Amino acid sequence: MSDLAVVTRALDFAARKHVAQRRKGAGEEPYINHLIEVAHLLAEAGADASVVATGALHDVIEDTDVTADTLTQAFGAEVSALVQEVTDDKSLSYAERKRRQVETAAHISARAKMIKLADKTSNLRSLVASPPKQWDETRQREYARWSREVAVHCFGVNAALDRAFEDAYRAAAKQAGLEAA
């Protein structure tokens, strides 16, 4: 299968699996927009097709009924393993999942770090464009700070993704009244 076919298959699969999901922002954008943006950021940064496909699929185990075995059958062991590497354990509390992301970010593969950076960049961009209705500036600041705590462990793998994250962080920090460091 060609690289383009792998990526478009992943986008199609993700769209079908996340069809009923919406973003938390005030605009309640379709969730697939986030997945497309993550894949696009990775493609623009020069990532290979497996990483771009994983960008589209990165939340599918976490947020749907898809299993790792299903992903392996549909996309192969490489993509399945990458998705698993960036998947949070939803049996843990929100606070514990966030703590573990910071703790483990330095130890994931370079390709997984690219996906994490693209994901955090997309999330910060969404926070600026359409913040969740129930998030005040304090909650926005906390999210921006936490995102940066994860991201700093992922820097140095891809300069384009580093820059994209920093730009998104500065915009989110400014909006939330946080001094961008």
Contacts in CASP RR format, 6 or more apart in sequence:
PFRMAT RR
TARGET T0000
AUTHOR 0000-0000-0000
METHOD contacts of the structure
MODEL  1
MSDLAVVTRALDFAARKHVAQRRKGAGEEPYINHLIEVAHLLAEAGADAS
VVATGALHDVIEDTDVTADTLTQAFGAEVSALVQEVTDDKSLSYAERKRR
QVETAAHISARAKMIKLADKTSNLRSLVASPPKQWDETRQREYARWSREV
AVHCFGVNAALDRAFEDAYRAAAKQAGLEAA
1 9 0 8 1.000
3 48 0 8 1.000
3 49 0 8 1.000
4 49 0 8 1.000
6 49 0 8 1.000
6 50 0 8 1.000
6 53 0 8 1.000
6 75 0 8 1.000
6 79 0 8 1.000
7 39 0 8 1.000
7 43 0 8 1.000
7 49 0 8 1.000
7 52 0 8 1.000
7 53 0 8 1.000
7 56 0 8 1.000
9 53 0 8 1.000
9 74 0 8 1.000
9 75 0 8 1.000
10 39 0 8 1.000
10 52 0 8 1.000
10 53 0 8 1.000
10 54 0 8 1.000
10 55 0 8 1.000
10 56 0 8 1.000
10 57 0 8 1.000
10 75 0 8 1.000
10 79 0 8 1.000
11 32 0 8 1.000
11 35 0 8 1.000
11 36 0 8 1.000
11 39 0 8 1.000
11 56 0 8 1.000
13 56 0 8 1.000
13 57 0 8 1.000
13 60 0 8 1.000
13 74 0 8 1.000
13 75 0 8 1.000
14 32 0 8 1.000
14 35 0 8 1.000
14 56 0 8 1.000
14 57 0 8 1.000
14 60 0 8 1.000
15 32 0 8 1.000
15 35 0 8 1.000
17 60 0 8 1.000
17 64 0 8 1.000
17 66 0 8 1.000
18 31 0 8 1.000
18 32 0 8 1.000
18 35 0 8 1.000
18 59 0 8 1.000
18 60 0 8 1.000
18 63 0 8 1.000
18 64 0 8 1.000
19 32 0 8 1.000
21 30 0 8 1.000
21 31 0 8 1.000
21 63 0 8 1.000
22 28 0 8 1.000
22 29 0 8 1.000
22 30 0 8 1.000
22 31 0 8 1.000
23 29 0 8 1.000
23 30 0 8 1.000
23 31 0 8 1.000
23 33 0 8 1.000
23 34 0 8 1.000
23 126 0 8 1.000
23 130 0 8 1.000
24 132 0 8 1.000
25 126 0 8 1.000
25 130 0 8 1.000
25 131 0 8 1.000
25 132 0 8 1.000
25 133 0 8 1.000
26 130 0 8 1.000
26 131 0 8 1.000
26 132 0 8 1.000
26 133 0 8 1.000
27 130 0 8 1.000
29 126 0 8 1.000
29 130 0 8 1.000
31 59 0 8 1.000
31 63 0 8 1.000
34 122 0 8 1.000
34 123 0 8 1.000
34 126 0 8 1.000
35 55 0 8 1.000
35 56 0 8 1.000
35 57 0 8 1.000
35 58 0 8 1.000
35 59 0 8 1.000
36 56 0 8 1.000
37 118 0 8 1.000
37 122 0 8 1.000
37 125 0 8 1.000
38 55 0 8 1.000
38 56 0 8 1.000
38 58 0 8 1.000
38 115 0 8 1.000
38 118 0 8 1.000
38 119 0 8 1.000
38 122 0 8 1.000
39 52 0 8 1.000
39 53 0 8 1.000
39 55 0 8 1.000
39 56 0 8 1.000
39 118 0 8 1.000
41 118 0 8 1.000
41 121 0 8 1.000
41 122 0 8 1.000
41 161 0 8 1.000
41 164 0 8 1.000
42 51 0 8 1.000
42 52 0 8 1.000
42 55 0 8 1.000
42 114 0 8 1.000
42 115 0 8 1.000
42 118 0 8 1.000
42 161 0 8 1.000
43 52 0 8 1.000
44 160 0 8 1.000
45 114 0 8 1.000
45 118 0 8 1.000
45 158 0 8 1.000
45 160 0 8 1.000
45 161 0 8 1.000
45 164 0 8 1.000
46 158 0 8 1.000
46 160 0 8 1.000
47 111 0 8 1.000
47 114 0 8 1.000
47 158 0 8 1.000
50 78 0 8 1.000
50 79 0 8 1.000
50 82 0 8 1.000
50 111 0 8 1.000
51 82 0 8 1.000
51 111 0 8 1.000
51 114 0 8 1.000
51 115 0 8 1.000
53 75 0 8 1.000
53 79 0 8 1.000
54 79 0 8 1.000
54 82 0 8 1.000
54 83 0 8 1.000
54 86 0 8 1.000
54 111 0 8 1.000
54 115 0 8 1.000
55 115 0 8 1.000
55 118 0 8 1.000
55 119 0 8 1.000
57 71 0 8 1.000
57 75 0 8 1.000
57 79 0 8 1.000
57 83 0 8 1.000
58 83 0 8 1.000
58 86 0 8 1.000
58 87 0 8 1.000
58 115 0 8 1.000
58 119 0 8 1.000
59 87 0 8 1.000
60 66 0 8 1.000
60 71 0 8 1.000
60 83 0 8 1.000
61 67 0 8 1.000
61 68 0 8 1.000
61 71 0 8 1.000
61 83 0 8 1.000
61 84 0 8 1.000
61 87 0 8 1.000
62 87 0 8 1.000
62 88 0 8 1.000
62 90 0 8 1.000
68 80 0 8 1.000
68 83 0 8 1.000
68 84 0 8 1.000
71 79 0 8 1.000
71 80 0 8 1.000
71 83 0 8 1.000
72 80 0 8 1.000
82 109 0 8 1.000
82 111 0 8 1.000
82 112 0 8 1.000
82 115 0 8 1.000
85 108 0 8 1.000
85 109 0 8 1.000
85 112 0 8 1.000
86 108 0 8 1.000
86 112 0 8 1.000
86 115 0 8 1.000
86 116 0 8 1.000
86 119 0 8 1.000
88 97 0 8 1.000
88 100 0 8 1.000
88 101 0 8 1.000
89 97 0 8 1.000
89 100 0 8 1.000
90 97 0 8 1.000
92 100 0 8 1.000
98 146 0 8 1.000
101 116 0 8 1.000
101 150 0 8 1.000
102 146 0 8 1.000
102 149 0 8 1.000
102 150 0 8 1.000
102 153 0 8 1.000
105 113 0 8 1.000
105 116 0 8 1.000
105 150 0 8 1.000
105 151 0 8 1.000
105 153 0 8 1.000
105 154 0 8 1.000
106 153 0 8 1.000
108 116 0 8 1.000
108 154 0 8 1.000
110 157 0 8 1.000
113 153 0 8 1.000
113 154 0 8 1.000
113 157 0 8 1.000
114 154 0 8 1.000
114 157 0 8 1.000
114 158 0 8 1.000
114 161 0 8 1.000
116 150 0 8 1.000
116 151 0 8 1.000
116 154 0 8 1.000
117 151 0 8 1.000
117 154 0 8 1.000
117 155 0 8 1.000
117 157 0 8 1.000
117 158 0 8 1.000
117 161 0 8 1.000
117 162 0 8 1.000
117 164 0 8 1.000
117 165 0 8 1.000
118 161 0 8 1.000
118 164 0 8 1.000
120 147 0 8 1.000
120 150 0 8 1.000
120 151 0 8 1.000
120 165 0 8 1.000
120 168 0 8 1.000
121 161 0 8 1.000
121 164 0 8 1.000
121 165 0 8 1.000
121 168 0 8 1.000
122 168 0 8 1.000
123 143 0 8 1.000
123 147 0 8 1.000
124 144 0 8 1.000
124 147 0 8 1.000
124 165 0 8 1.000
124 168 0 8 1.000
124 169 0 8 1.000
124 171 0 8 1.000
124 172 0 8 1.000
125 168 0 8 1.000
125 171 0 8 1.000
125 172 0 8 1.000
127 135 0 8 1.000
127 140 0 8 1.000
127 143 0 8 1.000
127 144 0 8 1.000
127 172 0 8 1.000
127 175 0 8 1.000
128 168 0 8 1.000
128 171 0 8 1.000
128 172 0 8 1.000
128 175 0 8 1.000
131 140 0 8 1.000
131 175 0 8 1.000
132 139 0 8 1.000
135 143 0 8 1.000
137 176 0 8 1.000
137 177 0 8 1.000
140 172 0 8 1.000
140 175 0 8 1.000
140 176 0 8 1.000
141 173 0 8 1.000
141 176 0 8 1.000
141 177 0 8 1.000
141 178 0 8 1.000
143 172 0 8 1.000
144 169 0 8 1.000
144 172 0 8 1.000
144 173 0 8 1.000
144 176 0 8 1.000
144 178 0 8 1.000
145 178 0 8 1.000
147 169 0 8 1.000
147 172 0 8 1.000
148 169 0 8 1.000
151 165 0 8 1.000
151 169 0 8 1.000
154 161 0 8 1.000
155 162 0 8 1.000
155 165 0 8 1.000
156 162 0 8 1.000
169 180 0 8 1.000
170 180 0 8 1.000
172 178 0 8 1.000
173 179 0 8 1.000
173 180 0 8 1.000
174 180 0 8 1.000
END
